[in-house]
Amino acid sequence: EYNNTIRDLVGVDFKPAEDFPADDVGHGFDNIGDVLTISPAHMERYLAAAETIAQQAILVGDPPKPPTRTVIARFTEPSVPNPDKVGNFRAITQTKTPIHTLYNLTQEGEFKARVRGYAVQAGKDPVKIALTINGKELKTFDVVSKGPKDVQAFEVVVPLKKGPNRLAAVLLNEGNGDDGKTERSFMLQMLQLEGPLDTRPISHQKIMAHKPGLDKSDAAREILSRFASKAYRRPATKDEVERLVKFVDQAQKNGEKWEAGIQLAIQAVLCSPKFLFRVELDHRPDSKEAHPLEEYQLASRLSYYLWSTMPDDELFALAEKKQLHANLDAQVKRMLADPKAFALVENFAGQWLQLRLLKTHSPDAKHFPDFDEQLRKSMIRETELFFEAIMREDRSVVELIDSNFTFLNERLARHYGIADTNGNRLYQRPITKPGTPFQQKFGKGANEFKRVTFADNERGGILTHASILTLTSNPTRTNPVKRGKWVLEQILGTPPPPPPPNVPELEEKDELKGTLRERFEQHRKNPSCANCHAKLDPMGFAFENYDGIGKFRSKENGAPIDASGILPGGQKFNGPKELKTILVGKKDDFVRALTERMLTYAIGRGLEYYDKPAVDRIMTALAKNNYRFSVLATEITKSDPFRMRRGKEQKE
């Protein structure tokens, strides 16, 4: 959240929070207010980050000279067969053949487009040329020249966007001169693009913008009022702004430049509790009844829920007009479509599905030699892309359990034994090296993720993603208990009771022989183990066809794998496909668990008994709308826990 907020507030995207102490986790998430603290070490990092951010965002002193990109005549386009034989000049003789070159710009701004050369007049009339950008004429020039020693420069200032921009010189009056023999031409020496002319950082231009003609004090007041209002995520008061202006005045009294004073004031803003904390002051503290959050506070809740960053200009504008409560549906739809909504995938899904644990999980290299860092990243990326597809395409959240598609690159397809984007399997002949039909079909793009549709749905849904199967395994083998516990906790929201004290773990010694299921049967003969394992093991063993890193197998230690089971309610299944069918039949349990998790994440606190009516209303809305993701996200923002606060006479 800090990194994203600094990116949107200042325009510096260098992740200053990378060395911050880790936040504590409560209720499965790291944004729970009750468990968050700021230690002295944390405050030191905030101070250091504020200083670094201010220094990088604002330039003190003279800006560097604008860079100039020069393309000499023989390397312009259309290309010539032997550029080294062209010499120093290239003739432009036809109006339909402009000489041009391409510049790929990394930032927008004002640039100076320039052409250098001389004219062959062929008479008294000047040679007319034009400079164009991307085919659009910028300016025309009359060129009168005395020959090769009279090289001149012609230039024009033009605003340009990032990306490819093509600069061209065009002859406007081709033909022969007065003698009827000499061909009129412009002898091009080079094309140049200078800029951006303002070499101050983009962040400097953004922060330091102010009305022209103001004195330093009033300019500082305008700059700091705008910056503090965005940083505090509400309009800054006059007193708050005046306190910040004092930093600028003091810096100037000490002989420092005005920009250094602005730097100091910005550091003060970034270290203020009004920035570091999401402060929600009650604008109706004497109200006896529950009442809506103030509009700016709602904007912050909304933006940190869906984007993990501060509100944008549109949310601020609606809050200023007091129209945000009335436009929640439209805003949630807009925000989910924005690229910044990927933060919901990383921060909500990453914690709900426990994907972050996979980053430190280390399968044993002796047992799983195929596992490497590329495979780890591919596993995480598959699950992120799958969740994002459910979100972006507004699909039913039930498809998280069972669906007919996923996203694979060549590395993961090879790991799964999948041949192509139709999901055809190659289980019968293991794939151990590149060159699969998947790679052959997509060639150089094989490392990119492609949408893969399954015919049998066996790999569909997050339960059979390699990421989930790996993080719920031991380093040396699968762990049905972990897998069963994960399904109960994360999918059904019914965590098993903790194990009784002094219960031994499954022994790895030789006296427990056979498949893992057979060894567990021996372990479960202990009466103190049997009760819990009756709930955990069946769901865990459903995934035994997938090894400790999610690779399909049909045998273990030479014996066929038994992936069947009976749930405590008496429902029988064989393998993950049938188990997923049963879980889809329990979709209300899953959707309620997901709703409770997402509501917890959205409001930053654990749910209490008095939140149940809000969850029930969200569930009702989901059932009426085919459990679509947008309905879940929107109904959470419209719920009482999200948009309301307690009245004075309401008890905790």
N, C-alpha and C positions, 0 to 999 in steps of 0.2 A: 504494500500500500504506500509506503514511504517513497520507494523508487518511482512508482507510477505517478504519485502526486507531484513530486519534483519535476518529472518529465513534462507534465501538463501545466504546471505553474511557471516554471522557469525556462523550459525548452532545452534543458541539459539532460541528456539520457545516458548517464554513465554509472548508474546503479550505486549510489553512495551508501546504501544500506547493506552492502555485501558483508561488511565486517561487524555489523551490529550483533549484540548477543541475541540468541534465539528466544522467541517468545514462548511462554508457557502455554500448554494445551489444556483446554477444558471442554468436556462434552464432545471431544473428537476434533475440535477446531482451535486455531491459534488466534482467533479474534474475539474471544470471550472476555468481556470486560472484568468479570470477577477475578480472573486469574492473572490479568496483565499487570505488570509492575514496571517501574523504571528504577534501575539500580544506578549507583554512581558511575559504573563503567558505561552503562547505557547513555547517561547524560553526557559523558565525555565524548562518546561517539557522535551524539547529536551536535555538540559544539564544533567538533572537528569537521563534520559533514557540512554544517552551515557555512563555515569559513571557506571550505573548498568550493562549495556551490557558488557562493558570492563571487569568488575570484575567477571562476571559470565563466560565469554568466555575464559579468560586467568588465569591460576593458578600461583600465586606468592608463592614461597616456595616449600617445599618438598611434593611430591604427597603422598597420603595415600597408605598403603600396599594393594596389590591385595587381593580380597576376595577369600576364599576357600570353595567350596561346597563338602561336604563329604557324601558319602552313605556307611554305614557299611554293612558288608557281608550279614546279615540276611534280609536286605531290598532290596537287588539287585534282578534282574529278571534273569531267570524265577522265579516267586514267589514260596515260600514254604508254606505248609499248616499251620504250627505253627511256625512263625518266632521267637517267644520268646524262643523256645527250640533249636534253631540252635547253639547258643553259639557265640563265638567271631570269628570263622573262618568258611568258606564254601569251600568245596572241588570242584576243577575243574578237572574232570577226563577224559572227552571226548572232542575230537577236534570239534565235531559237536554241542556241547552245550556250547557256550560262555556265560559267566556271564556278564550282562550288566545293565546299568541304563541310564535314559534319563535326559538331562539338557536342560531347555528352557532358552536360552540366550537373554538378552535384548539389547546387543550391540555386534558388531563384534570386532575382534582384535586377538592378540596372547594369547594363553592360554597354561598352563602347565597341561597335562594329566598325572595322576599318579595312580599306583596300588601298594598296600602294601600287603605283605603276606610272606609265606615261602614255601619251596619246600619239597616234599616227593620224594627223588630221586630214591629209590629202586635200588640202584646200583651206579656205578661211574659216569655214564653219567648225565650231568645236565638236569634239567627240562627246556624245552623251552616254553616260553610264548610270546604272541604278544599283543600289545595294538592296538585297532582299533577304528576309529571314523566313524560312519554311514556305517560300513561294510568295510571301507578302512583301510588296514594295515598301521600303522604309524611306528612301530619299533618292532624288536624282541629282547628278552633278554634270556641269559643263567642264570638260577638260581641254585646256589649251596648253600645248607642250612644245618645247623646243628640241625634243629628242631624248635619247637614253640618259643623258646627264641631268635631265629635268624631271626626276622621279618625284611624284607628289603623293600625299596621303589624303584620303577622303573618308570622313567618319561620321557616324551618327550614334546618338545614345538611344538605347531601346531596352524596355523591360522584358526579361525572358524568364520562362519557367524552368524548373528542373527537368532533366532528361535530354533527349536528342534535339538539337536545333541546327538547322542547315543554313549556313551563310553563303550567299552567292553574289557574284558580280555579273551584271547583264549589260550588253551593248544595246543601245536603243536606236541608233541610226546607222545601220550597216549600209554598205554600198561603196562605190568608187568616188574619188575626189573630182576636182574641177578638170583635171587632165584626162579623166575617163579611164585611167590605168591604175593609179595607186589606190589600194583598198584601204578604206577607213578601218581603224582597229584601236583597241586599247591593249597595251602591252602590260600584262599583269605581272607584278613582282611577288606579291604575297597577299594573303588574307589574314586578318588578325581579329581576335576577340579579346577585349580587355575587361576584366571584371571578375566578380561583382565590384562595382566602384566603391560601394560602402563595405569595407573589409572588417568592420566591427562584427563580433559574433551575432548571429540571429537573435540569441537570447538578450544581448545588449540592446539591440534595436527594439525588441518587443517590450522589455522592461522600461527602458529610458524614454520611450515615446511620450511627448507632451505637446501642448499647444505652442506654436511658435510665438516668440516675442515675450515670453514670461521671464521674470528675473529668476535667479537660481533658487531662491527660497520658495517661490510659488511653484516653480517647476518640480522641486522636490516634493512639495505638498501633493501635487497632482499624481506624481509617480507613486509615492508611498501609499496614498489613499487607495489607488487602484490595486496595487500589489497586496496590501494588507487585507483588503476586502476579499480578494480571491483566496489568499492564504488562510484567513480565518473562516472562509466559506459563509460569510455574511457581511453586510456593510460595516466597514470599520467606523467607529465613532470619531468625532472631531478630536476628543482628548487623546485617543489612541494614536491618531495621525500626528498630532502636535508633539507627542513624546518621541515619535520616530524622527521627526524633523530635527529635533534637538541633537540627534546623533550626527546629522549632516552639518549642522552649525558648529558643533564641537570639533569635528574633523577639520573643517576649514580654519577654525581658530588655531588649530595645532599645526597649520601650514600644509595640510594635505589637500589634494585635489577634491573637487566637488564629487566626482565619480567615486572616490574612495569613501566619502561620507555616505553615499547611497549604498555602497557595499556593506558598510557597517550597520546601517539601518536594516538592510535585508537579513543580515545575520541575526539581528535582534528578533525580527519577525519569525525566522525559522527556528529559533530557540524558545519561542513563546509557548506556554501551555495552550494558548488559543489556536496554535497551529498543530502542535504535537498531539493534543487530545481532541477527540471529537466531542467538544463541549455542547451539551444540549440544555441550555438554561430554559427554565419554564417561563414562558411569556404570560402565563395566567396562573401564577403561584397560589392565588387565593381561591381558585375554582374548587368547589366541593366534588364535582363529578369529573369523570374521565373526559378528556378533551383532546382535540387533534394537535399533533406536533406543529410548531411554527414552520412556515413554508421552507425557509432556508435549511432547517434541520432535516426536514423530509427530503430535500434535494440531496443532502449529504448521505442520508441513509440509503437512498435509492442508488446513488452513484457508487458508493463503496460496496453495496450488495452485488450489483451487476458488473461493475467495472473495476473494482478495487482501486479506485482513484477518486479525485475530487470532481464535483459537478462541472459540466461544461457550460458554455455561454447560454445555450438554450434552457437548461435547467435553472440557471441563475435568473434569466429573464422571466421565466414563468413564476419563480419564487417571488421576484420583485413585484409582479402583478397580482400575486396571491391567487394564481390559477393552477398551481401544480396538483393540488388534491383533485381538482376537477378533470385533470388530463392524464391521470396515471396510466390508463390503458394505452393511449397513444405513445406515451413516453417509454413505457416498458417495451413496446413493439419496436420503437426506434432504437432503443439502446441494445436490445438483443441482436439487432441487425448490424450494429457497429462492430468493427474489428476489435475494439477494446473489450467486448463481451467475452473474448477468449480467456480473460482473467477469471471468469466464473468456472471455466473448465479447469484451469490450473489450480485455483485456490479452493473452490468448493469440491469439484469432482476429485481433485488430487488428494484431498484430505478424507472425503467421505469414502472413497474406494481404497484409501491408504496407499496410493501409488507412490507417494514420497518415500515409503519404506523400501521400495525397489531400488532406489538410488544407492542404498548402502548394503543391499542384500548380496551375499557372496556365495554362490553355488560352488561346491567343491570341484576343483579343476580335474581331479582324477575321475570322479563319477560323471561329470558333465563337461567334457573337453570342448564341446561346440559353443559353450557360452562365452561371449566376449562383450566388450563395451558397446560395439555396434548393435549387437542383438538386444542388449539392455535398453538402449535408447529407442530402438525400433519397437520394442514391447510397449514402452510408455507412450510413444507417439501413436500407436494403433488405438489404444484406449482413449487417448485425448481426442483424436480425430473422430472416433465413433461417438463419443459423448457430444462433441461439437455438432455432428451431423444431426443428432436427435434434437439439439437446441436450435440450430439454424433452419432446419427443414420443418420445425414445429411438428415433430412426430410424436406418437404416443410414448410416454415414458415407460410403458410396459415393454417396449421393444428393447429396453436396456437388459431385460432378462432373456428374451428370445427374439431374434431377428434373422433376416436372410442376407445380411451383408456385413462387411467390415472393411478395413483399409489395410493393405499390405504393400510392402516393398519387396524387392527380390529376396533380400536376406530373410525376412520373416516368412515369406511364401515358401522358401526352401526349408525353413525350420518346421513349418506346418505340414509340408508335403503336399502343397497345393500347386497345381500346374498353371492355372490361368485365371483370368478375371471372372470366369464362370464358376469358379470354386471347385473344378474337377480335382479329385484327389489322386495322389501318387503314393498312397500308403504302401502299395504292394511292392514298390521298388524305391528304397530309401534314397534321398537326395543328399549328397555330402559335399557337393562343390558347385560353383556357378555354372551356368549353361543350361538351366532349366527352361522349359517352354515359356515360363513367365518372363525370364530374362531375354530369351530370344525374341519374344513378341514385342517387348518394349525397348529393347536395345539400350542405348545410353540412358534412357529414362528409368531404368529398372530400379535405381536407388530411390526414386520418388515413389510416394505412396499412391496407389491406385485403389479405386473402389472395387471390391470383389463381391460378387453375388453368389450365394450358396444355393445349391439345389436341395440339400438335405437339412440345412440349418444346424448341423452338429456343432460348427464353430461359431454360430451366431449368438450374439449377446455377450455381455462382459464376463459371465461365469466361466467361459472357456477361452478367454483371452490369456495368452501366455503371461502377461503381466500379473494377473490375479493368481494364476496357477503357480507362478514362481514365488511370489511373495508369501504365499500360504504353504510353502514347502520348507523342509529342513535343508541345510546345505548339501546333505548327502542322499536324501530320499524325499519322497512325497510324505505329507503329513495329513491324513484324513481328518484328524481332530481339528487342526488349524483350519482346514478347508470347510469343514462342517460348521465350526464356530463362526467363521467369516460370513457364511451364508445366513446363519441365524441372526447375527448382529447387524450386518450391513444391509442385507436384503429384506429380512423379515422383521427386523427391529425387536427380536425376542432373544436377547443374550442368555446363554445358559448360566446356571448358578456357578459360583467359583468351586473348584474341586475341594473335597474335604482335606483337612490337614494331614500331612504325613503319607499322602498317597504316592507310591513310587511311579516314576515315569516308565515308559516302555523300554525294556532292557534291549540292548543291541548285541547281547552275547549269543554264543552259538546254540544254547539250549532252546532258543526260540527260532524254529526253523520254518521253511516254506515261504509262501507269499506274505506280503505285509498284512493282508486280511487274516491269514491263519495265525500270524504272530499276535495280532490284536485279539483274536479269539482266545488265545492263551492268556493274554494280559487281562482280559475282561472276566476271567474266572474269579478274580479278586472281587468279592461282593461290593466293596466300597467304590470300585471303579465302574461297575456294571450300569448303575442308574444314569450317570451322566453320559456314558458312551452310547447308551441306547438312543439318545437324542442327537449326539454329534456324529457318530460314525456313519450312519446310513447316507447322509448327505455328502460326507467327505469321500466315502468309497465310490460314490457315483462318478467321480472324476479320476479314478485310478487308471483309466486308459491314457492319461496324460502324466508324463513323468515329472520330476522336480523342476524342470524348466519349461513345462507345457508342451513337450513333444509327444506326438501320438505313439502309442505302443499297444500291442495286443497280448504280449506275454511279459511275465516277471519271473526271473530266475528259472526260465524254461517252462513255467506253468501258465496256462491261460488265465487272464485276468477276469475276475468276477466283479462287475460293476453294478450288481443288483442290490436292492435293499428294500426294507419295509419301514416306513415312517411311523412314529408313535401312534398316529391315527389309524394305522392299518393300511395305508395306501402303498401299493407295490410299484416298483419301477426297475428298469434295467438301463443304466447308463445315463449320461447327462441330458440327452435329448428328452427322455421320458421324465426325468426330474424337472427339467425346465417347463414341460407341459403342466406338471403338477403345480409348480410355482406360479405360472401364469394363471392357473385356476385360483390361486390365492392372491390375485393381484391387489385386492383391497389392502391386505396386510403389507405388501410391498409398497404400494403407493402411499399408505399412511406413514410407513417408516421413512420413505424418501421425503415426504412433506415435512415431517418433524425435523429431519436433519437439515433440510434447506431453510426452514423457518428459524431454527437455532442459529445457523450461519448468518442469516439475514439480519437478525435483531441482536446478535452478539451476546446472547445469554441462554442458559438452559431453559427448557420448557417446564412449566409448573401445571398443577391440576387445573388451574383456572384458564389455561391456554387451550384446553380441550375443545371448547365450543368453536374457537377460531379454526382449529385443525379440521373439525367436522364440517364446517362451512366450505373450506377449501376442497375437502374430499367430495362434497356434494357437487361443487362446480366442476371438478375434474370428471366425475362420472357422467355428467351431462354433456361433456365436450370431448369424449373419446380420449381422456387422459392426456391431452396435448400439453407439450412442455410450456408453451406460452401461457396457458391457463394457470398452470402451477406457479410460474414466476409472477404473473400479474396478480393472482388472488392473494399471494403472500404480501404484496405491497399494499393491497387494499384491506388487509386484516387488521383487527384492533391492536394486536401486539406490535405490528410494524408502524402504524401511523398514529397511534394514540398514546397518551400518557396518563398516569394515575391522577385522580383528584385528591384534594387535601384530606378528605375524610375516609378515603379508601385505605384499608389495612394492607400491609404487606402480605 
